[in-house]
Amino acid sequence: MIPLILLGATVLGAGVIFGFSSFVVGIALLAGGVLGLLAFIGAQGRQMPGEREKIVDERHYIGGNDDHRRHYDGYDHHRG
């Protein structure tokens, strides 16, 4: 609701200053829309406390087969 009020105020102000022609109203709407889009893109979302940390995924493998280690460290653990 507030962005629409701000956009209306932009159009009203431009109309008062430059006259209420369709060109002025169109340019004011276009400029207000682009400015609002840039503000929306640049705004960060609401973050909860403690949400800045990164999550590190741990993998735990079950069983006697250690074949997965070869893919991560390049060392073949089966051959000693």
HUMO-V214449 format. One record per residue. RES is the residue in one letter. SS is DSSP state (2 for helix, 1 for strand, 0 for the rest). PHI is phi as a letter, one per 20 degrees, with the letter a starting at -180 (none if undefined). D_CENTER is the distance of its C-alpha to the mean C-alpha in Angstrom with 2 decimals. Layout:
res ss phi d_center
RES SS PHI D_CENTER
RES SS PHI D_CENTER
This chain:
res ss phi d_center
M 0 none 21.23
I 2 f 20.69
P 2 f 18.64
L 2 f 21.59
I 2 f 24.06
L 2 f 22.47
L 2 f 22.51
G 2 f 26.10
A 2 f 27.05
T 2 f 25.79
V 2 f 27.92
L 2 f 30.82
G 2 f 30.79
A 2 f 30.71
G 2 f 33.47
V 2 f 35.59
I 2 f 35.35
F 2 d 35.64
G 0 n 37.32
F 0 e 36.14
S 0 e 36.25
S 2 f 34.02
F 2 f 32.80
V 2 f 31.74
V 2 f 30.03
G 2 f 28.19
I 2 f 27.07
A 2 f 25.97
L 2 f 23.93
L 2 f 22.39
A 2 f 21.63
G 2 f 20.24
G 2 f 17.98
V 2 f 16.65
L 2 f 16.26
G 2 f 14.46
L 2 f 12.02
L 2 f 11.44
A 2 f 11.13
F 2 f 8.61
I 2 f 6.30
G 2 f 7.39
A 0 f 7.28
Q 0 e 6.21
G 0 f 6.91
R 0 f 10.61
Q 0 d 11.95
M 0 e 15.46
P 0 g 18.11
G 0 n 18.43
E 0 e 14.95
R 0 e 14.52
E 0 f 17.07
K 0 e 16.59
I 0 e 18.42
V 0 d 21.21
D 0 e 22.74
E 0 d 26.53
R 0 d 28.82
H 0 d 32.26
Y 0 d 34.83
I 0 d 37.88
G 0 o 41.21
G 0 e 43.52
N 0 e 41.90
D 0 e 40.14
D 0 f 39.22
H 0 f 35.50
R 2 f 36.21
R 2 f 37.44
H 2 f 34.03
Y 2 d 32.35
D 2 d 34.95
G 0 m 37.25
Y 0 d 40.32
D 0 e 42.45
H 0 f 43.30
H 0 f 45.85
R 0 e 48.18
G 0 n 48.35
